[in-house]
Amino acid sequence: MPVKHVFLTGVTGSVGSAVFPQLLARGFTVTALVRRQMQIGDCQTVTGSLENLRAASAAIAACDAIIHLASPRSVDGSVVLSQDIAGTAALIEAWRQGPFVYASSSTIYGYPLPALTETDNVDLWNWYDQSKFTNELQLRLAERQRGRGGAMRLRPALVFSANERRRDRQVLGDIYTQCQLGSRFVFESEEGLANYGCAFIGGNDLGVAIAEVLTRDLSGAFNLAGGFITWYDLIQTINKIAGTRGDFVIRPDTSPQTGEFRLPQSRTELDTTAFQQATGFQPRETLEEIVVGGRRARGIGPEEIVEAFVRAERAPQSP
């Protein structure tokens, strides 16, 4: 049965702000879970929270797909257990039909050095990572039961977005701030300075990917990224675009001192072959120019994403 009506959590968050317009553009009807009464574009809303879904249970059951983006983003065990894990369990219990798309995280892999596939071991460092992996397991156990569809557990890279929630606990905003302050970024070696970095995905690409998987009967965990950039290149790109003064210092002890900032001393690359083969998804916000429909089109690389971020930072802010 084709998906027509989507129940969406986290609509006002950094990822939800990218996903919601993509759903509308594709003609989906959207019912969104919100903590307080509000009007959100062309969208039905139901007031509630992950801790209390009773008022939303009928709306959830009436939808033929769920996209679950909401998360307290906490490392506090009591918050994670009561809100994230228990709340996701309640959402799964209310799920009656169609696919369930869950925004997990690539942080469940820890801080590795090799390129990662979905079958690599996880390395759960904190309660946030524990919640993501536990929720993935809950979904695996519940999918395709009682008329339900498949469960897609998406593990996105770091999100580089210019939307209104671009600073909502996002790494790009932190690095931009440190560059504005003229901080020195600490690396343990010259090799680390040249190689450490992260996989990333543009906010628009992430919104497109999540919206488009609703048209496919998929199950499983999928890495999702648009490209890879070293910390050095990202900082230098910010300096170039924004005129900031981020600098570097190399020493074996990377404990940050006054005026310094330490980024993960790792090279986190995501192998996205499985997702691309399953969906045909080709990110636009990538490091290279791409060919679309037989004609050459310019992709959006890190420099363009940073430009959009800086423009948003410099724009007059609404009261």
Disulfide bonds with the S-S distance in Angstrom:
none
